[in-house]
Amino acid sequence: MVTTRSRSRQLPQSDNHITTPPNTNRSDVQNHQSTSSTSKTTTDSARIGYTGAIDQLKQAQQKDPDLQYIANHLNDNKYINSYLLQDGLLMHYEQHSKPVPCVPKGEIRNDIMKIYHDTQANGAHFGRDKTIKKIKARYYWNTMNSDITNYVKSCIRCNQNNPIRCKPPGHLKPIEPPEGVWHLLSMDFHGPITPTSRRGNKYIISITDVLSKFVIAKAVRDCTADTAARFLQEEVICKYGTPKCVLTDNGTHFTSTMMEHLLKRLGITHLYATPYHPQTNGQIERFNSTMDAKIAALSNQYRSDWDDNLPFVIFNYNTSYHSTIKTIPFELMYGRSPVLPFDLQNPNVSLQQSSHYAQNIRQYISHLTNNAKTNIIHAQHQYKSRYDTNRSNPTYSINDLVLIKNIHSRHKFDIRYEGPFRIIRRLGVKTYLVQHVKLLDLTRQVTVDLHTHTHRDQTNNIFIGGAVAIGIVIIILLAVVFFTYRRLRRSIRHRQPLALQALEASGLNQLHPMGNILMSTLRRLDTLEQATQPPAIRYASSPALPPLKF
C-alpha cells in the first residue's frame, strides 16, 4: 500500500530502444517503455541532422519509394487533388490551406519533431495539439498525428515537469473489515499542535478499532517511541486487552527497536502503511480531521486548553451514531448502549439477573459485529464506485520504466517527477518496488495512485553510492591540504608549493581521477595567491622543505 504518481508515456516509434509496444495510459507511475538512454531530452542542435534546406528535403524524397511513386503518378485521379510538384519538391495540400512539403520516412521526421517540440526557439516543450498545429502548417506525412502524439508523450522533460490535470490513476482497493472487535487497530501521532497547551502537550496519540470505530486518545508532550510504547501498554492493553494487529505509519516512533520488541513480546502483529500514503491508514486520518474541528469548537479563545477538551470529544465520538457501521461504537464495543450524564434514569434498580444474560450478550455482540461488517463493505463499495469514476487503472509489468512523483518539491521550477525507475517487483495490486536505472542502490516502494509512498529503503534520504563517498573524501582532503598549506606559508613564509609536493608524494592523483582535479585546484590556488603578493615578496625564495606526510 504505497504510492507514486506516475503517468504512462511512450517513446517515438522510430526509437531503436523501444522494447515493448507503446502504452499511453496516464498513470501516477509513468510508463516509459524504453531504456535509460532514451531518458534524455534531445535539445542539442548538433544531434539534429535536418537543417531545413530544400535541397536536403528533395534528396530525402528521392530516396523514399512511396513518395517517388506518388510523384510519378500525379496525373492519376487518386493523387491529383492532394499532391503537386513545385520546383522538383513534392508538396501536399488540402482545401483552404497552402501546399507544404511531404516528409519522407526516416530520421528526418524525428528531426522535425525535435525542432518543433524540443528546441527553445521553435518548440519550448509545448503540448501535443500545439506541436501538431505548428508542424502541420509547415510539413506533411501520413502518420504525423500519431507520430507527434507519441513523441510528445515520450518526452522525459515534459513528463517530469507537466502537471496532471485529471484524476490520479489507480482504482480504489479497500481494506477488508476485520473479523471482530479489537482484531485490527490503527495507531497514529497527530501534531505538533499549535499552540502548545498549558500543560505543555503538543501531540495527540490515538488508536482506533477498525471495525467498531471506537477511539482511544491522549494528549502527550512528544512523539517518541517511549511515549508510544507507554500509551499502548497503559491506555490500551491494560484497559481493553491485547489486539491482534496494529497498523501504523513508518515514523521512527513506530519503527523503533523498542516498539518492535514490545509488540513481538505481546504477540501483536505490526503492520506498516505505505510511506507517504496516508490513505492506507485513512480511518484514523479521517478521525483526526473530525477531532480537530470539535476541539477547536470547545476550546477557549487562545486554544490553550485543547487537551482539557480532548476527553470530551473522544467520549462523544464513541457514544454517537456512526454512519458507516450504522450503530454506536460504544455499543459495538461493550454490548450495551451508553448512558450519558443527563440521561433520564429509572429510580428503581433491579438486581435480578437472567440465567441467559451472558449468552444473550454474546449473541447481541455477534449480531452487531456482522451488521457492522456488512455496512462497512457496503459503504466501501459506494465510495469505490465514486472514486473509480473517470479514473484510469493502469497495470505494469516487470522491467517497465516509470517516473515517480517528486513529493519533496519546494519551488516553482522543481521537477514534478523523478526517474526513470525500473519496476523490479510487484508487491500488490497497486504496489510496486522500483529501482533507479542509474543509481542501482536507489529503490522505492510505490503505488499507482500516488498518495504516494515512496518507501525507499527508505528512499529519498538514501545514500547515493560509492562515487559520492569518494567525492566527499576528496573534498575533505582538499580542505585539510589547503588549510595546512596556508598555515605553513604564514609561519615560515616559504615560496615552495608544499601542498603540491605532498599531494604528489601521496600518489592520490594516481588512485582516483578526482586526485587530478585536486592537483589542478592547488596549482591554481598557488598561482592566485602569488599573484596577489607585492613583487618583492612574490619572487622571494626559501629553502625547500621535505614533503608532508599524512
Buried (B, 14 or more C-beta within 10 A) or exposed (E): BBBBBBBBBBBBBBBEEBEBEBBEBBBBBBBBBBBBEBBEBBBEEEEBEBEEEEEEBBEBBBEBEEBBEBBEEBEEEEBEEBBBEEEEBBBBBEEEEEBBBBBBBBBBBBBBBBBBBBBEEBBEBBEBEBBBEBBBEBBBBEEBEEBBBBBBBBBBBBBBBBEBEEBBBBBBBBBEBBEBBBBBBBBBBBBEBEEBBEEEBBBBBBBBBBBBBBBBBBBBEBBBBEBBBBBBEEBBBEEBEBBBBBBBBBBEBBBBEEBEEBBEEEEBEBBBBBBBBBBBBBBBBBBBEEBBEBBEEBBEEEBBBBBBBBEEBBBEBBBEEBEBBBBBBBBBBBBEEBEEEEEEEEEEEEEEEEEEEEEEBEEEBEEBBEBBBEBBEEBBEEEBEEBBEEBBBBBBEEEBBBBBBBBEEEEEEEBBBBBBBBBEEBBEEBBBBBBBBEBEBBBBBBBBBBBBBBBBBBBBEBEEEEEEEBBEEBEEBBEEBBEBBEEBBEEEEBBBBBBBBBBBEBEBBEEBEBBEBBBEEBBEBBEEEEEEEEEEEEEEEEEEEEBBEE
